[in-house]
Amino acid sequence: MKYWQYLVPVIALVLMSLPAIYPQPVLQTDGIAYYGFAKTWSETGSFEADVPQYYRFASVQESKVGHYTPFVTVTLGILLKMGGDVLWLNGLYCGLLFAIAAWFIYLLSKYLKINPLLVLPLALLNIRPYFTAWVGSLTAFAGFAFSIPAVYYAIRFFDSNDWKDSGWALAFLLLTGISYIQFVLYTLTLFIVLFIARLLKNLEVTWPKIRAKTFKIKWKSGWLVIAGAVITAAIIKVYMFAASGRKGYVTDYVSYLMQNGVGYPRIWELPVLTDNALVVGLAVAGLVYAVYKQRWYLVALAGGILGCLLSGPLLGLSNAWIFTYVLRFYTLNAVFLALLAAYVLQRLWKYKLTKIVFGVAVATQLAMFITFASMVQPAITAEEMHASTLLQNTNKHVTFVENVDFSNTFAEPAWIMTFAQPQQFEVVFEVPDYLPAGLVLVEDKTVLTKDELKLLSFRKVAYEGEKVLLVE
């Protein structure tokens, strides 16, 4: 098929948009915050607008629209103006970004002379991008999507010194930064190691003897790193330290790092358990072969993976780092793993065993993807969605009894208040001994105690479903 490559973005869009079959959102708490900031901007058009509390459940300290990096706020806000909020949230928005990412994975593979047909199945079936998008880390996902073209154009510029390539690299670095601050720092780090790789590319090393011949350093390429550092510093200045709510957080976080900078890395655990041990093994073989063949760009990208894996445990971030690692940086590193694995597979493709190994690797990735996709469920039920509709525009105080254990599930009851948008509300975990005036929404009436049922019996039932109970 001559034009098969043009199907790559379409396939990525379709895969990422699978949760769009649900009429309720699947995103978790962070997704509510990003939705709220985008929705507020779409309704007010102002970055100074205050974001209502019902959009800020996860102890979100930022209270104004402009306190968040603007890319997701503006682009998602524009799409929300068209309607179909849940459709955009349930994969279609991230699907458009994933289509861009997939296209540049294809271009990056081609440029590095690695068969895209070996890279794409391993990269597009990795569960990391879907996990990041479907749990609601929309800004992290946008940062991932733009990091790939930034890396692609940076490599092209280091080879060609074509100013057009540098312009595109910086443009995508900027998009990465106004999407997600941590990702712009990581992408800038990749610029640095790729620049070093370009310098090493001028070396001629004869194995097993390491003998470097003289070479001319093209320092002109280094300006991309300097310009990228300036852009990154400006973004950090504006968005990390400008929001008053973040100042205390940043100070406390740095203090935490200084106090807990100990620990031993277990660099095998997460990639082996979450990314398919076979692919990881192939990637390690690909790294060894890349060093032997002096493919320094691939070695540099592998260095990015290793740096990501080592930095958390060495700083002692424990479970906090695991959460950050899984949701954010490793989404990009999964692509680099696929590149390294495909590199060694391509070299050994003439052997029948190689084809079998590749088939098993893809089948395993597919099985992991299907398993994860089957676990994705709406964050709230149809009953809860209906109850939130009944509460819309109410002037009464709402007491929301969130008496359901939703750990290890895709349930996110915070969406009920998000869609209800009450002017005043409080969240409790059991029916209070003294019921406040106004409305009381019970998430699951089937687990109420006799005393709680007795308290509620004095109120008029406004809506009652199989589990949801609304009294006034």
C-alpha positions as CSV (number, residue, x, y, z in Angstrom):
1,M,0.0,0.0,0.0
2,K,1.7,3.1,-1.3
3,Y,0.2,5.7,1.1
4,W,-0.2,3.5,4.2
5,Q,1.7,6.0,6.3
6,Y,-1.2,8.5,6.1
7,L,-3.3,6.0,8.0
8,V,-1.0,6.3,11.0
9,P,-2.6,9.5,12.5
10,V,-6.1,8.1,11.8
11,I,-5.3,4.9,13.7
12,A,-3.9,6.9,16.6
13,L,-7.0,9.1,16.7
14,V,-9.4,6.1,16.6
15,L,-7.5,4.2,19.4
16,M,-7.3,7.2,21.7
17,S,-11.0,8.0,21.1
18,L,-12.4,4.6,22.2
19,P,-13.9,6.0,25.5
20,A,-16.0,8.3,23.4
21,I,-18.6,5.5,23.3
22,Y,-19.6,6.4,26.9
23,P,-22.1,9.3,27.5
24,Q,-20.4,10.1,30.8
25,P,-16.8,11.2,31.3
26,V,-14.1,8.8,32.2
27,L,-11.5,11.3,33.3
28,Q,-10.3,11.4,36.9
29,T,-9.9,14.4,39.2
30,D,-7.1,16.2,37.4
31,G,-9.3,16.0,34.3
32,I,-12.0,17.8,36.1
33,A,-9.6,20.7,36.9
34,Y,-8.4,21.0,33.3
35,Y,-12.0,20.8,32.1
36,G,-13.0,23.5,34.6
37,F,-10.2,25.9,33.5
38,A,-11.0,25.4,29.8
39,K,-14.7,25.7,30.4
40,T,-14.3,28.9,32.5
41,W,-12.1,30.4,29.8
42,S,-14.6,29.4,27.0
43,E,-17.4,31.2,28.9
44,T,-15.5,34.3,30.0
45,G,-12.7,34.7,27.5
46,S,-10.5,36.0,30.4
47,F,-7.3,34.6,31.9
48,E,-8.1,36.7,35.1
49,A,-11.5,34.9,35.6
50,D,-11.9,33.0,38.9
51,V,-12.4,29.3,38.5
52,P,-15.4,28.0,40.5
53,Q,-14.7,25.7,43.4
54,Y,-16.7,22.8,41.9
55,Y,-14.0,22.5,39.2
56,R,-11.2,22.4,41.8
57,F,-11.7,19.3,43.8
58,A,-8.2,17.9,44.0
59,S,-6.9,20.6,46.3
60,V,-6.0,22.7,43.2
61,Q,-4.3,25.8,44.5
62,E,-4.6,27.8,41.3
63,S,-7.8,29.8,41.4
64,K,-7.6,31.9,38.2
65,V,-7.6,30.7,34.6
66,G,-4.2,32.2,33.9
67,H,-2.5,30.3,36.7
68,Y,-2.3,27.2,34.5
69,T,-0.2,26.8,31.4
70,P,-2.6,28.0,28.6
71,F,-2.4,25.5,25.7
72,V,-5.0,23.0,27.0
73,T,-7.1,25.8,28.5
74,V,-7.4,27.6,25.2
75,T,-7.5,24.8,22.7
76,L,-9.9,22.7,24.7
77,G,-11.9,25.8,25.5
78,I,-12.4,26.5,21.9
79,L,-13.6,23.0,21.2
80,L,-16.0,23.1,24.2
81,K,-17.7,26.1,22.6
82,M,-18.8,23.8,19.9
83,G,-20.6,21.6,22.4
84,G,-20.2,17.9,23.1
85,D,-18.1,18.4,26.2
86,V,-18.0,14.7,27.1
87,L,-17.1,13.7,23.6
88,W,-14.0,15.9,23.6
89,L,-13.0,14.8,27.1
90,N,-13.4,11.1,26.4
91,G,-10.5,10.8,24.1
92,L,-11.3,13.0,21.0
93,Y,-9.3,16.0,22.2
94,C,-6.2,13.8,23.1
95,G,-6.9,11.8,20.0
96,L,-6.1,14.8,17.8
97,L,-2.9,15.4,19.8
98,F,-2.0,11.7,19.5
99,A,-2.5,11.9,15.7
100,I,0.2,14.6,15.6
101,A,2.5,12.5,17.9
102,A,2.0,9.3,15.8
103,W,2.9,11.2,12.6
104,F,6.1,12.4,14.1
105,I,7.0,9.0,15.5
106,Y,6.7,7.8,11.9
107,L,9.0,10.7,10.7
108,L,11.5,10.3,13.5
109,S,11.7,6.5,12.8
110,K,12.3,7.3,9.1
111,Y,14.9,9.9,9.8
112,L,16.8,7.6,12.1
113,K,16.6,4.9,9.4
114,I,14.5,2.5,11.5
115,N,11.6,0.8,9.9
116,P,8.4,2.6,11.1
117,L,6.4,-0.7,10.6
118,L,8.5,-2.1,13.5
119,V,8.3,1.0,15.7
120,L,4.7,2.0,15.4
121,P,3.0,-1.2,16.7
122,L,5.2,-1.2,19.7
123,A,4.7,2.6,20.3
124,L,1.0,3.0,19.5
125,L,-0.1,-0.1,21.5
126,N,1.9,0.9,24.7
127,I,-0.6,1.7,27.4
128,R,1.2,4.7,28.8
129,P,-0.3,7.4,26.4
130,Y,-3.8,6.0,26.9
131,F,-3.3,5.9,30.7
132,T,-2.1,9.5,30.7
133,A,-5.0,10.7,28.6
134,W,-7.8,8.6,30.0
135,V,-7.1,9.3,33.6
136,G,-7.2,13.1,32.9
137,S,-3.6,14.3,32.7
138,L,-4.4,16.4,29.7
139,T,-1.6,18.9,30.1
140,A,1.0,16.1,30.5
141,F,-0.4,14.4,27.4
142,A,-0.1,17.6,25.3
143,G,3.5,18.0,26.5
144,F,4.2,14.4,25.4
145,A,2.6,15.0,22.0
146,F,4.7,18.1,21.3
147,S,7.9,16.7,22.7
148,I,8.2,14.2,19.9
149,P,8.3,16.8,17.0
150,A,10.5,19.0,19.1
151,V,13.1,16.1,19.4
152,Y,12.6,15.3,15.7
153,Y,13.4,18.8,14.5
154,A,16.2,19.2,17.0
155,I,18.0,16.1,15.5
156,R,17.4,17.4,12.0
157,F,18.9,20.8,12.9
158,F,21.9,19.3,14.6
159,D,22.6,17.5,11.4
160,S,21.8,20.2,8.8
161,N,22.1,23.5,10.7
162,D,19.0,24.5,8.7
163,W,17.4,27.5,10.5
164,K,14.0,26.2,9.4
165,D,14.5,23.1,11.4
166,S,15.6,25.1,14.4
167,G,12.6,27.3,14.1
168,W,10.3,24.3,14.2
169,A,12.2,22.7,17.1
170,L,11.8,25.8,19.2
171,A,8.2,26.3,18.2
172,F,7.3,22.8,19.4
173,L,9.5,23.3,22.5
174,L,7.4,26.4,23.2
175,L,4.2,24.4,22.7
176,T,5.5,21.8,25.1
177,G,6.2,24.4,27.7
178,I,2.9,26.1,27.5
179,S,1.3,22.7,27.8
180,Y,3.3,21.2,30.7
181,I,6.2,22.7,32.6
182,Q,7.9,19.5,33.6
183,F,7.9,18.2,30.0
184,V,9.6,21.3,28.7
185,L,12.4,20.7,31.2
186,Y,12.7,17.1,30.1
187,T,12.7,18.1,26.4
188,L,15.4,20.7,27.0
189,T,17.5,18.0,28.7
190,L,17.0,15.9,25.6
191,F,18.2,18.8,23.4
192,I,21.4,18.9,25.5
193,V,22.1,15.2,25.3
194,L,21.3,15.1,21.6
195,F,23.7,18.0,21.0
196,I,26.4,16.0,22.8
197,A,25.5,13.1,20.6
198,R,26.0,15.2,17.5
199,L,29.5,16.1,18.7
200,L,30.2,12.4,19.3
201,K,28.9,11.7,15.8
202,N,32.0,13.4,14.4
203,L,34.2,10.9,16.3
204,E,35.4,7.8,14.7
205,V,35.8,5.0,17.2
206,T,37.3,1.6,16.2
207,W,36.1,-1.2,18.5
208,P,37.5,-2.8,20.6
209,K,40.1,0.0,20.6
210,I,38.6,3.4,21.4
211,R,40.6,5.8,19.3
212,A,39.3,9.2,18.6
213,K,40.5,11.0,15.5
214,T,40.5,14.8,15.3
215,F,37.3,16.4,14.4
216,K,35.8,19.9,14.0
217,I,33.1,20.8,16.5
218,K,30.1,22.5,14.9
219,W,29.3,24.8,17.8
220,K,26.7,26.6,15.6
221,S,24.3,23.8,16.5
222,G,24.6,24.7,20.2
223,W,22.6,27.9,19.8
224,L,19.4,25.7,19.7
225,V,20.2,24.6,23.3
226,I,20.8,28.2,24.4
227,A,17.6,29.5,22.8
228,G,15.7,26.5,24.2
229,A,17.0,27.3,27.7
230,V,15.8,30.9,27.4
231,I,12.4,29.8,26.3
232,T,12.2,27.3,29.1
233,A,13.3,29.8,31.7
234,A,10.7,32.3,30.6
235,I,7.9,29.7,30.8
236,I,9.0,28.6,34.3
237,K,9.2,32.3,35.4
238,V,5.7,33.0,34.2
239,Y,3.8,29.8,35.1
240,M,5.6,28.1,37.9
241,F,6.5,31.1,40.1
242,A,3.9,33.6,39.0
243,A,0.9,31.9,40.5
244,S,0.8,32.8,44.2
245,G,-0.7,29.4,45.1
246,R,2.4,27.7,43.7
247,K,5.0,29.6,45.7
248,G,4.4,27.7,48.9
249,Y,4.2,24.4,47.0
250,V,7.5,25.0,45.2
251,T,9.3,25.9,48.4
252,D,7.9,22.9,50.2
253,Y,8.7,20.6,47.3
254,V,12.4,21.7,47.1
255,S,12.7,21.4,50.8
256,Y,11.3,17.8,50.6
257,L,13.9,16.9,47.9
258,M,16.7,18.3,50.1
259,Q,15.6,16.3,53.1
260,N,14.9,13.0,51.2
261,G,17.8,12.9,48.7
262,V,18.6,9.3,49.4
263,G,17.6,5.9,48.1
264,Y,18.7,3.1,45.7
265,P,17.2,2.9,42.2
266,R,15.3,-0.1,41.0
267,I,15.4,0.8,37.3
268,W,13.9,-2.5,36.1
269,E,10.7,-2.5,38.0
270,L,8.3,0.0,36.2
271,P,9.3,-0.6,32.6
272,V,9.3,-4.4,32.9
273,L,6.0,-4.5,34.7
274,T,4.2,-1.8,32.7
275,D,5.7,-1.8,29.2
276,N,6.2,-5.5,28.3
277,A,9.4,-7.2,29.5
278,L,10.1,-8.5,26.0
279,V,10.1,-4.9,24.6
280,V,12.4,-3.7,27.4
281,G,14.8,-6.6,26.7
282,L,14.9,-5.8,23.0
283,A,15.4,-2.1,23.9
284,V,18.4,-3.0,26.0
285,A,19.8,-5.1,23.2
286,G,19.1,-2.2,20.8
287,L,21.1,0.2,23.1
288,V,24.1,-2.1,23.2
289,Y,24.0,-2.4,19.4
290,A,23.6,1.3,19.0
291,V,26.7,1.9,21.1
292,Y,28.6,-0.7,19.0
293,K,27.4,1.0,15.8
294,Q,28.0,4.5,17.2
295,R,24.4,5.6,16.7
296,W,24.8,8.3,19.2
297,Y,21.3,9.8,18.8
298,L,19.8,6.5,19.8
299,V,22.2,6.3,22.7
300,A,21.2,9.8,23.8
301,L,17.5,9.0,23.7
302,A,18.3,5.9,25.8
303,G,20.1,8.2,28.2
304,G,16.9,10.2,28.6
305,I,15.1,7.0,29.6
306,L,17.8,6.1,32.1
307,G,17.9,9.6,33.5
308,C,14.1,9.5,34.1
309,L,14.3,6.1,35.8
310,L,17.2,7.0,38.0
311,S,16.3,10.5,39.1
312,G,13.3,9.6,41.2
313,P,14.8,6.8,43.3
314,L,18.1,8.7,43.7
315,L,16.1,11.7,45.0
316,G,14.1,9.5,47.3
317,L,10.7,10.4,45.9
318,S,9.3,6.9,46.6
319,N,5.6,6.6,45.7
320,A,5.2,10.2,44.8
321,W,7.8,9.8,42.0
322,I,6.2,6.6,40.8
323,F,2.9,8.5,40.3
324,T,4.7,11.3,38.4
325,Y,6.7,8.8,36.4
326,V,3.8,6.7,35.3
327,L,1.6,9.6,34.3
328,R,4.0,11.9,32.7
329,F,7.6,11.5,31.6
330,Y,7.5,7.8,30.8
331,T,4.9,8.4,28.1
332,L,7.6,9.8,25.9
333,N,10.2,7.3,27.0
334,A,7.9,4.5,25.9
335,V,8.4,5.8,22.3
336,F,12.2,5.7,22.7
337,L,11.9,2.1,24.0
338,A,10.0,1.2,20.8
339,L,12.7,2.9,18.7
340,L,15.5,1.0,20.4
341,A,13.7,-2.3,20.2
342,A,12.9,-1.8,16.5
343,Y,16.5,-0.9,15.8
344,V,17.8,-4.3,16.9
345,L,14.9,-6.2,15.3
346,Q,15.6,-4.5,12.0
347,R,19.2,-5.7,12.1
348,L,18.1,-9.3,12.7
349,W,15.0,-9.3,10.6
350,K,16.3,-11.9,8.1
351,Y,16.0,-14.6,10.8
352,K,12.7,-16.3,11.3
353,L,13.1,-16.2,15.1
354,T,13.3,-12.4,14.9
355,K,9.9,-12.3,13.2
356,I,8.4,-14.6,15.8
357,V,9.8,-12.5,18.6
358,F,8.4,-9.3,17.1
359,G,5.0,-11.0,16.6
360,V,5.0,-12.1,20.3
361,A,6.0,-8.6,21.4
362,V,3.2,-6.9,19.4
363,A,0.7,-9.5,20.6
364,T,1.7,-8.9,24.2
365,Q,1.4,-5.1,23.7
366,L,-2.0,-5.6,22.2
367,A,-3.2,-7.9,25.0
368,M,-2.0,-5.3,27.6
369,F,-3.8,-2.5,25.7
370,I,-7.1,-4.5,25.4
371,T,-6.9,-5.4,29.1
372,F,-6.4,-1.8,30.1
373,A,-9.1,-0.5,27.7
374,S,-11.6,-3.0,29.0
375,M,-11.0,-1.6,32.5
376,V,-11.9,1.9,31.5
377,Q,-15.4,2.8,32.7
378,P,-17.5,6.1,33.1
379,A,-16.4,8.1,36.1
380,I,-20.0,8.5,37.2
381,T,-23.1,6.5,36.6
382,A,-26.2,7.5,34.5
383,E,-28.1,7.9,37.9
384,E,-25.4,10.3,39.2
385,M,-25.4,12.2,35.9
386,H,-29.2,12.6,36.2
387,A,-28.9,13.8,39.8
388,S,-26.3,16.4,38.8
389,T,-28.7,17.6,36.1
390,L,-31.5,18.1,38.7
391,L,-29.1,20.1,40.9
392,Q,-28.1,22.5,38.1
393,N,-28.7,26.2,38.8
394,T,-30.0,25.5,42.3
395,N,-29.6,28.3,44.8
396,K,-29.8,25.9,47.8
397,H,-26.9,24.6,49.7
398,V,-26.0,21.0,48.7
399,T,-24.5,18.4,51.1
400,F,-22.9,15.7,49.0
401,V,-22.6,12.4,50.9
402,E,-19.7,10.6,49.1
403,N,-20.1,7.3,50.8
404,V,-18.6,5.0,48.2
405,D,-15.1,3.5,48.1
406,F,-13.9,4.2,44.6
407,S,-10.2,3.2,45.0
408,N,-8.8,1.1,42.2
409,T,-11.7,2.0,39.9
410,F,-12.4,4.6,37.3
411,A,-15.1,6.1,39.4
412,E,-14.8,9.8,40.2
413,P,-17.8,11.2,42.1
414,A,-16.4,14.7,41.9
415,W,-18.0,14.9,38.5
416,I,-21.4,15.1,40.1
417,M,-20.7,18.5,41.6
418,T,-18.8,19.6,38.5
419,F,-21.9,19.1,36.3
420,A,-24.4,20.2,39.0
421,Q,-22.5,23.5,39.5
422,P,-24.1,24.5,42.8
423,Q,-23.4,27.9,44.2
424,Q,-22.8,26.4,47.7
425,F,-21.8,22.8,48.6
426,E,-19.8,20.7,50.9
427,V,-18.6,17.1,50.6
428,V,-18.9,14.7,53.5
429,F,-18.4,10.9,53.8
430,E,-21.3,10.1,56.0
431,V,-24.7,11.6,56.8
432,P,-24.1,14.4,59.4
433,D,-25.9,14.0,62.8
434,Y,-27.4,17.4,62.2
435,L,-28.5,17.8,58.6
436,P,-27.9,21.3,57.3
437,A,-30.6,23.2,55.4
438,G,-30.8,22.7,51.7
439,L,-30.4,19.6,49.6
440,V,-28.7,16.3,50.5
441,L,-27.4,14.0,47.8
442,V,-26.4,10.5,48.8
443,E,-24.2,8.7,46.4
444,D,-25.1,5.2,47.6
445,K,-28.2,4.7,49.7
446,T,-27.7,1.0,50.0
447,V,-24.8,1.4,52.4
448,L,-26.6,3.8,54.7
449,T,-27.0,2.8,58.4
450,K,-30.3,2.7,60.1
451,D,-29.5,6.0,61.9
452,E,-28.6,7.7,58.6
453,L,-31.8,6.4,57.0
454,K,-33.8,7.7,59.9
455,L,-32.3,11.2,59.6
456,L,-33.0,11.3,55.9
457,S,-36.6,10.1,56.4
458,F,-37.6,13.5,57.7
459,R,-36.7,15.1,54.3
460,K,-38.8,15.1,51.1
461,V,-37.4,12.8,48.4
462,A,-36.6,14.8,45.3
463,Y,-35.1,11.8,43.3
464,E,-34.4,8.2,44.1
465,G,-32.6,5.7,42.0
466,E,-31.2,2.3,42.6
467,K,-28.4,3.8,44.6
468,V,-28.6,7.6,44.4
469,L,-30.9,9.5,46.8
470,L,-31.7,13.2,46.7
471,V,-33.7,14.8,49.5
472,E,-34.7,18.4,50.2
